[in-house]
Amino acid sequence: MAFHAEELKNAFVADLEAVKSEAELAELWKKYLSKTGEVQKLMSGIKSVPNEEKKAYGQFVNEVKTWVQEQYDAKREEIEANALQQKYQDETIDVTVPVKIRPAGNLHPLTAVKQEMISVFAGMGFEIFEGPEIEDDDHNFTRLNVLKDHPSRDMQDTFWLTEDLLLRTHTSPGQIRVMDSKKPPIKVLVPGKVFRSDSDATHSPMFSQLEGLVVDKHITLCDLQGMLDSFVKKLFSDEVKTRLRPSYFPFTEPSVEVDVSCFKCGGKGCSLCKGTGWIEVLGGGIVNKKVLENCGIDSDEYSGLAFGIGIERIAMLKYGINHMGKLFENDVEFLKQFKA
Ligand code: PHE
């Protein structure tokens, strides 16, 4: 049924108002603006208009057509703008919604301390060497001048595997292996696990050491103290001082025990340093000439310094841990405290 122009306008306005979606808009277009739509039908009506009125009718119908098209376009813009607005709203991210925090791991305090210690020495030009955990008597004892039946063998309670093989009791056999494979100048670190039949609050049958060895011309005890002094300053604090005390190791002569001034009380005396103001941190000394000779190094031309540091001990001091076992239990709640 062809509308008369006024009826068409009224019907269009009513339909236009009802349009709420893009689908309804398409329906509206089909009903009014398509080839079979009402506007086209109105235009076809020109045939039945007397000739003298054709021009005016044509003009009028064209105006209606333009008007319908404009109304339609405006509606389309409105619907598209609404759709876009809706899309924005649907895709809005609420930045205030709490996120699920994924638990992330952290370095074990022993690993962290070991890496820190190594990086301080690496800054002084040390290389890393790693030896085997199963050693023979020769490397662990004899060539380090710990002779058979010598009482110094009892200094370390050894886990023997066979007559000759053992779990290394210290990282010092690394010194022999390095000097066997390298000529001076030598400047190496030997980190690794060591084993002794010993267990209490401050000892564990397995623990770790960091061995240091420097062999060159004119190496003296002063070099050892200077090196270790700057090491403890970097590791603990600039205020920390070192002192050497005479000690005994068969593979160093002279041998020293190195203490640091207590970094908790500053040397006044407290529970950490047991009232002495000093804390023992490592053993070391000048490499015994016999050990150099055992490795084919001329002890008149070269001298060396060596030291061995207990890594757990440093971690315990640094973090105030009172039982070494805590470092091996892998209690997650305990380890979480060391998140960097
Ligand atoms: N190996 C010794 C120990 O385990 C430490 C040490 C290393 C001492 C090097 C002197 C030189 O106790």
Boltz pocket constraint, residues with backbone or C-beta under 6 A from the ligand:
constraints:
  - pocket:
      binder: B
      contacts: [[A, 169], [A, 170], [A, 171], [A, 172], [A, 211], [A, 212], [A, 249], [A, 252], [A, 256], [A, 283], [A, 284], [A, 285], [A, 306], [A, 307], [A, 308], [A, 309]]
      max_distance: 6.0
